[in-house]
Amino acid sequence: MIGIAGAGEQPLKTLAGRPAIVFSAFAILLLWPTVLDGSPLMFFDSGAYYSTGAKAVKAIFALLSAGPGGGSEADGALASDGAFSLRSIAYPVFAYVTSLTPIGLWGPVLVQSAVVTWLIFLLIGPAGRQAMGAGTDPLAALRVFGPVLAVIALASSLPWFASYFMPDVFAGVVVMVGLVIAYRGSELKLWEASFLVLIGAMAVASHHSHIPLALVVGLFAAGALIVDQRRLPPVPLAAAALPLVLALGFNMAVSMIAFNTPSATPKRLPVLLARSIEDGPARWYLSEHCADRKFTICEIYDEFPQNAASVLFGEGGLRSRATDRQMDQIRAQEIDLLVEVLKTYPLQQAWSFGRNALSQLFSFGTNDFRWSRIRLERDPPKLWLVDYFDSPDRFFLDLMGVVHYLTVIASLGFFVYLFRKDRLLAGRRNWYLLLVAFAGIGINALVCGGLSAPTDRYQARLIWVLPVLAGLFWLERRSAPKARAPAVELQG
């Protein structure tokens, strides 16, 4: 764990008991891309999340006012993005509600930044958190903790996702929750563990791709904790399991209320099928068997598109052509169809999956970020992006992408250096942290790249945990007291 004494310095003491000053300053500093753009950073899905949140809030009020036996208006409103798809209800509600404050769209990103900041401080531990806002000499505290905070806030991908009006930052939150459990699980206070569960549940429920991520990270974190403690500590193990359980329960409840059918991923997009169509195997199989197998998707296309985006969203794609009944049937048939595809083209499907996952593993630049102007309407609630696709200034965005790659490479190099120097400070927990982090990064690449499509923001949304861990390890080394040479009595 981190001590609060710098090497060769007196122990740092509280500075007027105000550690919240550094906490607040760091959370605000993380939003510098928002300040630079003049508004939260947006993706073209941001408008859908905003309007979905408005519809869901309206549905919740309708459901509450209808009482037992009512709620048809709520059912219709909760359908959100039509019957075509429903990415999430948790994040849209969060984003819409937090945008109703006087600071408007800055509300969601400010909360996101505060959540991530709290997790970073929690990971460092109580001594480190105290020292961050402490010191008989403020400059001494700044020398100890300033470099770490500066690198995370300025040179990692974290501030870009804290500033993003999208659920992407919560993928990194899922990993951070696992890191806290693996590293500090046995030391957590009950209120810290409870808050960790709530944040984790929100993070998992914010996007369907976070469900397998949470499962793998939770298993690795719980396993690390059990090996370290050689027992089954109930509070941290509950903190590892409950976010996933609560998120799945929430999704099931939403599905039952809105669509009268239980589902952990209600109204999901048929992304896996679209991905296989683009890669080839599903397109080949359907072209050969549409006449005899009668898959519903064969009713939509005479000739299948060449890429997943065209299948899902393009002109003449599922969004514009499929009926409610057809979409439900396509979802129901998706897994069985993909099993048949895998049986018929096992090598080709495995090759495309592995190639996409590997590509995703090393794709964490800034290609998916754009500068844009926003037009916000309150009645009806709509969020419009102006000049999003025609943003002319890419130089700074591309430069920051290079910086992110260099920061990750430097973090990995620092891990190797520590291993060669002293086996990662000879601490088992440091090994556990790296194991949990790399498990999360790996499964994210498999799910998002292999099953969806390789794109920068999918991996960049959580790659910032590596600089955070590098900073944590540096603080450990910086704060560890140096061994003193034994005194030697001189004989006269």
C-alpha positions, 0 to 999 in steps of 0.5 A: 500500500502507499505510504504518505511519506516521500523518500527522504521526506517527513511524513505529509500531514493534512493541509487544513483538512481539505483533501477535497480540494485536490479531488475537485481540482482533478475532476475538473481538470479531466474535463479540459477537452469539454472546455476546449470544445465549448461543450461535452464531446459528442458522438452521433449516437449521443442524440439518441441517448438524450432523447431515449432518456427523455422518453424513459423519464416520461415513461417512469412518471407515467408508470408511477402515476398510472398505478397498478393495472395501468401503464400502457403509456409507459410501455409505449414510451419505454420502447424508446428508439422504436422497436428496432433497438434499445442500447440501454435505459440506465445511461440515457436516464442518467444523461438526461436527468443530470443534464436538467441542472442549470449547467445543462449538458455539462452535468453528465460529464461532470458526474462522470469525471467525479466518479472516475476520480473517486475510483482513482483515489479509492484505488490509491488508498486512504493514505494516498488520498490524504496526501493528495490534499495534504502536506506541511509544504504544499509543494512537497505534496505536489512533487509527490502526486502532481506528476501522476495526476498530470499524466493521467489528466493530460496524456491519457485517453481518460479526459476524452471519455470523461468529457464524452456524452456517451456511456463509453467511460463506464467500460473503464469504470467496470475495470476500475471497480475490479481493480479496487476490489483486487487491491483494496477489497479487504480494507474497504469500509461498508459505505465504500463497498456499497457505493462501489456496488452502485457505481459498478451496477450503473456501469454494467447496465449502461451498455450491453457490451459491459456485461461480459466485461463485468463478468470476466473482470469480476471473476478475476478480481474475486479470484485474486482476492481469494488467493491473496486472503486465502479465505472468502471475504464476504463484503468484497466478494459481494462487491465483485458480484453484485454490480453484474447481478443488479445490472442484469436484474435491472435490464430484465425488469425494463424488458418485462415492463416495456416489452412483456418479455424477460431479457438481459439485453432487451431489443439488442441490435443483431450486431453479431450477425451483421459482423459475420455478414460483413466478414463473409461467412454469414453472407455466404451461408444465407446466400446458399440457404435462404431458399430452404431455411426460411430465416427472417432476414432473408425476407429483407434482402435479395442481396446482402450488404457488404458491411455491418453498418449497411445491414443495421443502419444503411439505406435499405437496411434493417432500420428502414425495412424490417417490421417490429415482428421481423426484428424480434424474429431476427433477434430470436434466430440470431444465435442458432443461425450463427451456430450453423454458420460456424459449423459450415465455415469454422476456419473462416469465421474463427480467422475473421473473429481473431483478426478483428479482435487483434486489430481492436486490441491495438486500436485506441487512437482518436479517430472517432472524436470530432469537434462539433456544435450542438443544438439542444431542444427541450420541447420535444427533447432533442440533441442535434450535432452540427457540422459533426462529419465535416469537422475540418480541424483534425490535427490536434485530435490526431496529435492527441491520438499519438500521445495516447499511444506513447503514454500506453507504451511508456506505461508498459515499459514501466511495468517491464522496468519494475519487473526487471528491477524488483519483480514489481516491488515484490508485491502480489497485489501488483501482479493481481492488478495487472492480471485484472487490467489485462483480462479486462482489456483482452475481453473488451477487444474480443467482444467489441472488435471480434463480435462488433467491429474494430474502432478506436473508441472501443479500446481507448475507452478503457486503455487509460487504466494502464497509465493509472496503474503505472502512476500507482506503482510509481507512487508506491516506489516514491513513497516507500522509505529507503532502507538505512545503512546500519550505524557503525561504531568507530573505534578510536 
